[in-house]
Amino acid sequence: MHERCVIITGANSGIGKAAAIQFASKGYTVIMACRNLEISKTAQTEIIKTANNRNVHLMEVDMSSFHSIRSFCTHFINKFEKADILIHNAAYFNHGEKYQLSPDQIELTFATNVFGPFLMTALLLDPLKKSDDARILFAGSNIIKHFFNEKTEIHFDNLQGEYKDSRSHWVYKMYCQSKMA
């Protein structure tokens, strides 16, 4: 097998970390795209040790920030020839949080879970096209099961909580809406 490269956002815990261990164990070069490098270094060390693979790289990206995503993609393209798999796993979901905007003035949940992955995918199309079998995957969550039925609709008129003054803003609902999107 020729060298394969996988990028996993939010690879420092949960599903992302489990995926990183699996891919590293199979000999892939793993790019851990994480927001907090200090916290993520411990996970990187554990993945390297568990998988016995030193090709596990930690790179900083905040999926709610277009500037951070652009910077990550530029660094990735300058360091790596191609990407075989891009896994959008990072997500924003914080119970009880008040309405917040991203650095780009987009509701934080949608910025992180929808707009950020869309931008990253667009910026990484060229490295993905260099793969003989490229894949782009979006990790889900069991929370979404409560919102997948024929009666559920995405509230396109309130994607960013525009009506937060007349409609209650609930991070849980925004998370589910963003995952449906």
CYANA upper distance limits for C-alpha pairs under 8 A (distance plus 0.5 A):
  3 GLU  CA     27 GLY  CA      8.19
  3 GLU  CA     28 TYR  CA      6.96
  3 GLU  CA     29 THR  CA      7.76
  4 ARG  CA     27 GLY  CA      8.27
  4 ARG  CA     28 TYR  CA      5.52
  4 ARG  CA     29 THR  CA      6.61
  4 ARG  CA     83 ALA  CA      7.92
  4 ARG  CA     84 ASP  CA      6.52
  5 CYS  CA     28 TYR  CA      6.03
  5 CYS  CA     29 THR  CA      5.12
  5 CYS  CA     30 VAL  CA      6.45
  5 CYS  CA     31 ILE  CA      7.99
  5 CYS  CA     82 LYS  CA      7.57
  5 CYS  CA     83 ALA  CA      5.66
  5 CYS  CA     84 ASP  CA      5.78
  5 CYS  CA     85 ILE  CA      7.07
  6 VAL  CA     23 PHE  CA      8.11
  6 VAL  CA     28 TYR  CA      7.33
  6 VAL  CA     29 THR  CA      6.81
  6 VAL  CA     30 VAL  CA      5.61
  6 VAL  CA     31 ILE  CA      6.60
  6 VAL  CA     83 ALA  CA      6.56
  6 VAL  CA     84 ASP  CA      6.31
  6 VAL  CA     85 ILE  CA      5.07
  6 VAL  CA     86 LEU  CA      6.37
  6 VAL  CA     87 ILE  CA      8.01
  7 ILE  CA     30 VAL  CA      6.57
  7 ILE  CA     31 ILE  CA      5.11
  7 ILE  CA     32 MET  CA      6.79
  7 ILE  CA     33 ALA  CA      7.21
  7 ILE  CA     83 ALA  CA      7.66
  7 ILE  CA     85 ILE  CA      6.72
  7 ILE  CA     86 LEU  CA      5.36
  7 ILE  CA     87 ILE  CA      6.56
  8 ILE  CA     16 GLY  CA      6.91
  8 ILE  CA     19 ALA  CA      8.48
  8 ILE  CA     20 ALA  CA      7.63
  8 ILE  CA     30 VAL  CA      7.96
  8 ILE  CA     31 ILE  CA      6.68
  8 ILE  CA     32 MET  CA      5.93
  8 ILE  CA     33 ALA  CA      6.29
  8 ILE  CA     86 LEU  CA      6.69
  8 ILE  CA     87 ILE  CA      5.27
  8 ILE  CA     88 HIS  CA      6.79
  8 ILE  CA     89 ASN  CA      7.04
  9 THR  CA     16 GLY  CA      7.51
  9 THR  CA     32 MET  CA      6.74
  9 THR  CA     33 ALA  CA      4.97
  9 THR  CA     34 CYS  CA      6.39
  9 THR  CA     87 ILE  CA      6.91
  9 THR  CA     88 HIS  CA      5.94
  9 THR  CA     89 ASN  CA      5.69
  9 THR  CA     90 ALA  CA      5.52
 10 GLY  CA     16 GLY  CA      6.19
 10 GLY  CA     17 LYS  CA      8.14
 10 GLY  CA     32 MET  CA      7.57
 10 GLY  CA     33 ALA  CA      6.58
 10 GLY  CA     34 CYS  CA      5.57
 10 GLY  CA     35 ARG  CA      7.92
 10 GLY  CA     88 HIS  CA      8.40
 10 GLY  CA     89 ASN  CA      6.12
 10 GLY  CA     90 ALA  CA      4.65
 10 GLY  CA     91 ALA  CA      8.03
 11 ALA  CA     15 ILE  CA      8.05
 11 ALA  CA     16 GLY  CA      4.50
 11 ALA  CA     17 LYS  CA      5.01
 11 ALA  CA     18 ALA  CA      8.41
 11 ALA  CA     19 ALA  CA      8.12
 11 ALA  CA     20 ALA  CA      6.85
 11 ALA  CA     32 MET  CA      5.71
 11 ALA  CA     33 ALA  CA      7.01
 11 ALA  CA     34 CYS  CA      6.98
 11 ALA  CA     89 ASN  CA      7.94
 11 ALA  CA     90 ALA  CA      8.09
 12 ASN  CA     16 GLY  CA      6.98
 12 ASN  CA     17 LYS  CA      5.62
 12 ASN  CA     32 MET  CA      7.71
 12 ASN  CA     34 CYS  CA      7.36
 12 ASN  CA     39 ILE  CA      8.26
 12 ASN  CA     40 SER  CA      5.69
 12 ASN  CA     43 ALA  CA      5.83
 12 ASN  CA     44 GLN  CA      7.66
 13 SER  CA     17 LYS  CA      5.18
 13 SER  CA     18 ALA  CA      7.98
 13 SER  CA     43 ALA  CA      7.82
 14 GLY  CA     18 ALA  CA      6.81
 15 ILE  CA     19 ALA  CA      6.57
 15 ILE  CA     89 ASN  CA      7.97
 15 ILE  CA    139 ALA  CA      8.41
 16 GLY  CA     20 ALA  CA      6.62
 16 GLY  CA     89 ASN  CA      6.49
 16 GLY  CA     90 ALA  CA      8.20
 17 LYS  CA     21 ILE  CA      6.74
 17 LYS  CA     43 ALA  CA      7.95
 17 LYS  CA     47 ILE  CA      8.22
 18 ALA  CA     22 GLN  CA      6.84
 19 ALA  CA     23 PHE  CA      6.64
 20 ALA  CA     24 ALA  CA      6.40
 20 ALA  CA     30 VAL  CA      6.99
 20 ALA  CA     32 MET  CA      8.06
 20 ALA  CA     47 ILE  CA      7.55
 21 ILE  CA     25 SER  CA      6.43
 21 ILE  CA     47 ILE  CA      5.92
 21 ILE  CA     48 ILE  CA      8.46
 21 ILE  CA     50 THR  CA      7.57
 21 ILE  CA     51 ALA  CA      6.46
 22 GLN  CA     26 LYS  CA      6.96
 22 GLN  CA     51 ALA  CA      8.06
 23 PHE  CA     27 GLY  CA      7.10
 23 PHE  CA     28 TYR  CA      5.95
 23 PHE  CA     29 THR  CA      8.33
 23 PHE  CA     30 VAL  CA      7.48
 24 ALA  CA     28 TYR  CA      5.57
 24 ALA  CA     29 THR  CA      7.04
 24 ALA  CA     30 VAL  CA      6.66
 24 ALA  CA     47 ILE  CA      7.97
 24 ALA  CA     48 ILE  CA      8.04
 24 ALA  CA     51 ALA  CA      6.08
 24 ALA  CA     52 ASN  CA      8.30
 24 ALA  CA     53 ASN  CA      6.47
 24 ALA  CA     55 ASN  CA      8.03
 24 ALA  CA     56 VAL  CA      7.58
 25 SER  CA     50 THR  CA      8.29
 25 SER  CA     51 ALA  CA      4.84
 25 SER  CA     52 ASN  CA      7.38
 25 SER  CA     53 ASN  CA      7.31
 27 GLY  CA     53 ASN  CA      7.24
 28 TYR  CA     55 ASN  CA      7.95
 29 THR  CA     55 ASN  CA      5.47
 29 THR  CA     56 VAL  CA      6.46
 29 THR  CA     57 HIS  CA      8.25
 30 VAL  CA     55 ASN  CA      6.81
 30 VAL  CA     56 VAL  CA      5.19
 30 VAL  CA     57 HIS  CA      6.63
 31 ILE  CA     56 VAL  CA      6.49
 31 ILE  CA     57 HIS  CA      5.38
 31 ILE  CA     58 LEU  CA      6.48
 31 ILE  CA     59 MET  CA      7.37
 32 MET  CA     44 GLN  CA      8.23
 32 MET  CA     56 VAL  CA      7.61
 32 MET  CA     57 HIS  CA      6.41
 32 MET  CA     58 LEU  CA      5.25
 32 MET  CA     59 MET  CA      6.52
 33 ALA  CA     58 LEU  CA      6.77
 33 ALA  CA     59 MET  CA      5.55
 33 ALA  CA     60 GLU  CA      6.21
 33 ALA  CA     61 VAL  CA      6.28
 34 CYS  CA     40 SER  CA      7.36
 34 CYS  CA     58 LEU  CA      7.71
 34 CYS  CA     59 MET  CA      6.84
 34 CYS  CA     60 GLU  CA      5.64
 34 CYS  CA     61 VAL  CA      5.88
 34 CYS  CA     62 ASP  CA      7.44
 34 CYS  CA     90 ALA  CA      8.45
 35 ARG  CA     60 GLU  CA      5.95
 35 ARG  CA     61 VAL  CA      5.41
 35 ARG  CA     62 ASP  CA      5.22
 35 ARG  CA     63 MET  CA      8.06
 36 ASN  CA     40 SER  CA      6.65
 36 ASN  CA     60 GLU  CA      7.45
 37 LEU  CA     41 LYS  CA      6.50
 37 LEU  CA     58 LEU  CA      7.85
 37 LEU  CA     59 MET  CA      8.02
 37 LEU  CA     60 GLU  CA      6.82
 38 GLU  CA     42 THR  CA      8.22
 39 ILE  CA     43 ALA  CA      8.01
 40 SER  CA     44 GLN  CA      6.67
 40 SER  CA     58 LEU  CA      8.10
 41 LYS  CA     45 THR  CA      6.71
 41 LYS  CA     58 LEU  CA      7.91
 42 THR  CA     46 GLU  CA      6.80
 43 ALA  CA     47 ILE  CA      6.59
 44 GLN  CA     48 ILE  CA      6.66
 44 GLN  CA     56 VAL  CA      7.33
 44 GLN  CA     57 HIS  CA      8.09
 44 GLN  CA     58 LEU  CA      7.46
 45 THR  CA     49 LYS  CA      6.70
 46 GLU  CA     50 THR  CA      6.43
 47 ILE  CA     51 ALA  CA      6.34
 47 ILE  CA     52 ASN  CA      8.42
 47 ILE  CA     53 ASN  CA      8.46
 47 ILE  CA     56 VAL  CA      8.07
 48 ILE  CA     52 ASN  CA      5.98
 48 ILE  CA     53 ASN  CA      5.62
 48 ILE  CA     54 ARG  CA      5.98
 48 ILE  CA     55 ASN  CA      8.13
 48 ILE  CA     56 VAL  CA      6.85
 49 LYS  CA     53 ASN  CA      7.60
 59 MET  CA     72 PHE  CA      7.64
 60 GLU  CA     68 SER  CA      8.40
 60 GLU  CA     72 PHE  CA      7.13
 61 VAL  CA     68 SER  CA      5.93
 61 VAL  CA     69 ILE  CA      6.33
 61 VAL  CA     71 SER  CA      8.39
 61 VAL  CA     72 PHE  CA      6.35
 62 ASP  CA     68 SER  CA      6.15
 62 ASP  CA     69 ILE  CA      7.11
 62 ASP  CA    112 THR  CA      8.49
 63 MET  CA     68 SER  CA      7.78
 63 MET  CA     69 ILE  CA      6.81
 63 MET  CA     90 ALA  CA      7.81
 63 MET  CA    111 ALA  CA      7.79
 63 MET  CA    112 THR  CA      5.42
 63 MET  CA    113 ASN  CA      8.16
 63 MET  CA    116 GLY  CA      5.51
 63 MET  CA    117 PRO  CA      7.51
 64 SER  CA    102 SER  CA      6.23
 64 SER  CA    103 PRO  CA      7.72
 64 SER  CA    104 ASP  CA      8.45
 64 SER  CA    108 LEU  CA      7.00
 64 SER  CA    111 ALA  CA      5.36
 64 SER  CA    112 THR  CA      4.69
 64 SER  CA    113 ASN  CA      8.39
 64 SER  CA    115 PHE  CA      8.30
 64 SER  CA    116 GLY  CA      6.23
 65 SER  CA     69 ILE  CA      6.75
 65 SER  CA    102 SER  CA      7.05
 65 SER  CA    103 PRO  CA      6.29
 65 SER  CA    104 ASP  CA      6.98
 65 SER  CA    111 ALA  CA      8.05
 65 SER  CA    112 THR  CA      8.32
 65 SER  CA    116 GLY  CA      7.54
 66 PHE  CA     70 ARG  CA      6.56
 66 PHE  CA    104 ASP  CA      7.46
 66 PHE  CA    116 GLY  CA      7.23
 66 PHE  CA    119 LEU  CA      8.00
 67 HIS  CA     71 SER  CA      6.64
 68 SER  CA     72 PHE  CA      6.59
 69 ILE  CA     73 CYS  CA      6.65
 69 ILE  CA    116 GLY  CA      7.70
 69 ILE  CA    119 LEU  CA      8.02
 69 ILE  CA    120 MET  CA      6.68
 70 ARG  CA     74 THR  CA      6.66
 70 ARG  CA    120 MET  CA      7.93
 70 ARG  CA    123 LEU  CA      7.95
 71 SER  CA     75 HIS  CA      6.73
 72 PHE  CA     76 PHE  CA      6.55
 73 CYS  CA     77 ILE  CA      6.55
 73 CYS  CA    120 MET  CA      7.57
 73 CYS  CA    123 LEU  CA      7.01
 73 CYS  CA    124 LEU  CA      7.12
 74 THR  CA     78 ASN  CA      6.68
 75 HIS  CA     79 LYS  CA      6.69
 76 PHE  CA     80 PHE  CA      6.26
 77 ILE  CA     81 GLU  CA      7.12
 77 ILE  CA     82 LYS  CA      8.09
 77 ILE  CA    124 LEU  CA      8.41
 77 ILE  CA    127 PRO  CA      7.56
 81 GLU  CA    127 PRO  CA      7.05
 81 GLU  CA    130 LYS  CA      8.37
 82 LYS  CA    126 ASP  CA      8.40
 82 LYS  CA    127 PRO  CA      4.69
 82 LYS  CA    128 LEU  CA      6.48
 82 LYS  CA    129 LYS  CA      8.31
 82 LYS  CA    130 LYS  CA      6.12
 82 LYS  CA    131 SER  CA      6.84
 83 ALA  CA    124 LEU  CA      8.45
 83 ALA  CA    127 PRO  CA      5.77
 83 ALA  CA    128 LEU  CA      5.37
 83 ALA  CA    130 LYS  CA      7.82
 83 ALA  CA    131 SER  CA      6.90
 83 ALA  CA    134 ALA  CA      7.78
 84 ASP  CA    128 LEU  CA      6.36
 84 ASP  CA    130 LYS  CA      8.48
 84 ASP  CA    131 SER  CA      5.72
 84 ASP  CA    132 ASP  CA      8.20
 84 ASP  CA    133 ASP  CA      7.07
 84 ASP  CA    134 ALA  CA      5.11
 84 ASP  CA    135 ARG  CA      6.84
 85 ILE  CA    128 LEU  CA      7.96
 85 ILE  CA    134 ALA  CA      6.16
 85 ILE  CA    135 ARG  CA      5.24
 85 ILE  CA    136 ILE  CA      6.33
 85 ILE  CA    137 LEU  CA      8.12
 86 LEU  CA    121 THR  CA      8.39
 86 LEU  CA    135 ARG  CA      6.83
 86 LEU  CA    136 ILE  CA      5.30
 86 LEU  CA    137 LEU  CA      6.71
 87 ILE  CA    136 ILE  CA      6.42
 87 ILE  CA    137 LEU  CA      5.21
 87 ILE  CA    138 PHE  CA      6.33
 87 ILE  CA    139 ALA  CA      7.55
 88 HIS  CA    117 PRO  CA      6.85
 88 HIS  CA    136 ILE  CA      8.21
 88 HIS  CA    137 LEU  CA      6.57
 88 HIS  CA    138 PHE  CA      5.26
 88 HIS  CA    139 ALA  CA      6.56
 89 ASN  CA    138 PHE  CA      6.69
 89 ASN  CA    139 ALA  CA      5.38
 89 ASN  CA    140 GLY  CA      8.09
 90 ALA  CA    112 THR  CA      8.11
 90 ALA  CA    113 ASN  CA      7.83
 91 ALA  CA    109 THR  CA      8.12
 91 ALA  CA    112 THR  CA      6.42
 91 ALA  CA    113 ASN  CA      5.76
 92 TYR  CA    108 LEU  CA      7.85
 92 TYR  CA    109 THR  CA      5.89
 92 TYR  CA    112 THR  CA      6.44
 92 TYR  CA    113 ASN  CA      7.06
 92 TYR  CA    175 TYR  CA      7.86
 93 PHE  CA    109 THR  CA      7.34
 93 PHE  CA    171 VAL  CA      7.14
 93 PHE  CA    172 TYR  CA      7.53
 93 PHE  CA    175 TYR  CA      6.72
 94 ASN  CA    171 VAL  CA      7.21
 94 ASN  CA    172 TYR  CA      8.38
 95 HIS  CA    171 VAL  CA      6.90
 95 HIS  CA    172 TYR  CA      7.32
 96 GLY  CA    170 TRP  CA      8.25
 96 GLY  CA    171 VAL  CA      7.58
 97 GLU  CA    171 VAL  CA      7.11
 98 LYS  CA    169 HIS  CA      8.08
 98 LYS  CA    170 TRP  CA      8.39
 98 LYS  CA    171 VAL  CA      8.21
 99 TYR  CA    107 GLU  CA      7.86
 99 TYR  CA    108 LEU  CA      8.47
 99 TYR  CA    161 GLY  CA      8.27
 99 TYR  CA    164 LYS  CA      8.44
 99 TYR  CA    169 HIS  CA      7.10
 99 TYR  CA    171 VAL  CA      8.29
100 GLN  CA    107 GLU  CA      6.41
100 GLN  CA    108 LEU  CA      6.13
101 LEU  CA    105 GLN  CA      5.53
101 LEU  CA    106 ILE  CA      5.63
101 LEU  CA    107 GLU  CA      4.95
101 LEU  CA    108 LEU  CA      5.37
102 SER  CA    106 ILE  CA      5.69
102 SER  CA    107 GLU  CA      6.56
102 SER  CA    108 LEU  CA      5.34
102 SER  CA    111 ALA  CA      6.94
106 ILE  CA    110 PHE  CA      7.56
106 ILE  CA    111 ALA  CA      6.16
106 ILE  CA    160 GLN  CA      6.94
107 GLU  CA    111 ALA  CA      6.51
107 GLU  CA    159 LEU  CA      8.40
107 GLU  CA    160 GLN  CA      5.26
107 GLU  CA    161 GLY  CA      7.30
108 LEU  CA    112 THR  CA      6.58
109 THR  CA    113 ASN  CA      6.43
109 THR  CA    114 VAL  CA      8.49
109 THR  CA    171 VAL  CA      7.86
109 THR  CA    174 MET  CA      6.88
109 THR  CA    175 TYR  CA      6.57
109 THR  CA    178 SER  CA      7.47
110 PHE  CA    114 VAL  CA      5.69
110 PHE  CA    115 PHE  CA      6.85
110 PHE  CA    159 LEU  CA      7.80
110 PHE  CA    160 GLN  CA      7.38
110 PHE  CA    174 MET  CA      7.84
110 PHE  CA    175 TYR  CA      8.08
110 PHE  CA    178 SER  CA      6.07
111 ALA  CA    115 PHE  CA      5.38
111 ALA  CA    116 GLY  CA      6.12
112 THR  CA    116 GLY  CA      5.78
112 THR  CA    117 PRO  CA      7.81
113 ASN  CA    117 PRO  CA      7.12
113 ASN  CA    175 TYR  CA      8.32
113 ASN  CA    178 SER  CA      6.49
113 ASN  CA    179 LYS  CA      7.38
114 VAL  CA    118 PHE  CA      6.72
114 VAL  CA    178 SER  CA      6.64
114 VAL  CA    179 LYS  CA      8.14
114 VAL  CA    181 ALA  CA      7.42
115 PHE  CA    119 LEU  CA      6.68
116 GLY  CA    120 MET  CA      6.65
117 PRO  CA    121 THR  CA      6.50
118 PHE  CA    122 ALA  CA      6.78
119 LEU  CA    123 LEU  CA      6.70
120 MET  CA    124 LEU  CA      6.63
121 THR  CA    125 LEU  CA      6.65
121 THR  CA    136 ILE  CA      8.45
124 LEU  CA    128 LEU  CA      6.71
125 LEU  CA    129 LYS  CA      6.51
126 ASP  CA    130 LYS  CA      7.12
127 PRO  CA    131 SER  CA      7.72
128 LEU  CA    134 ALA  CA      6.19
128 LEU  CA    135 ARG  CA      8.35
129 LYS  CA    134 ALA  CA      7.39
140 GLY  CA    144 ILE  CA      7.93
140 GLY  CA    179 LYS  CA      7.53
141 SER  CA    145 LYS  CA      8.48
143 ILE  CA    147 PHE  CA      8.36
143 ILE  CA    176 CYS  CA      7.69
144 ILE  CA    148 PHE  CA      7.12
144 ILE  CA    176 CYS  CA      6.22
144 ILE  CA    179 LYS  CA      7.47
144 ILE  CA    180 MET  CA      7.96
147 PHE  CA    152 THR  CA      6.64
147 PHE  CA    176 CYS  CA      7.38
148 PHE  CA    152 THR  CA      6.95
154 ILE  CA    177 GLN  CA      6.35
154 ILE  CA    180 MET  CA      7.69
154 ILE  CA    181 ALA  CA      7.84
155 HIS  CA    159 LEU  CA      6.76
155 HIS  CA    177 GLN  CA      8.02
157 ASP  CA    162 GLU  CA      8.34
158 ASN  CA    162 GLU  CA      5.81
158 ASN  CA    163 TYR  CA      6.78
159 LEU  CA    174 MET  CA      8.18
159 LEU  CA    177 GLN  CA      8.30
161 GLY  CA    169 HIS  CA      6.95
163 TYR  CA    167 ARG  CA      6.03
164 LYS  CA    168 SER  CA      6.18
164 LYS  CA    169 HIS  CA      5.96
169 HIS  CA    173 LYS  CA      8.39
169 HIS  CA    174 MET  CA      8.28
170 TRP  CA    174 MET  CA      6.79
171 VAL  CA    175 TYR  CA      6.43
172 TYR  CA    176 CYS  CA      6.81
173 LYS  CA    177 GLN  CA      6.58
174 MET  CA    178 SER  CA      6.50
175 TYR  CA    179 LYS  CA      6.66
176 CYS  CA    180 MET  CA      6.65
177 GLN  CA    181 ALA  CA      6.73
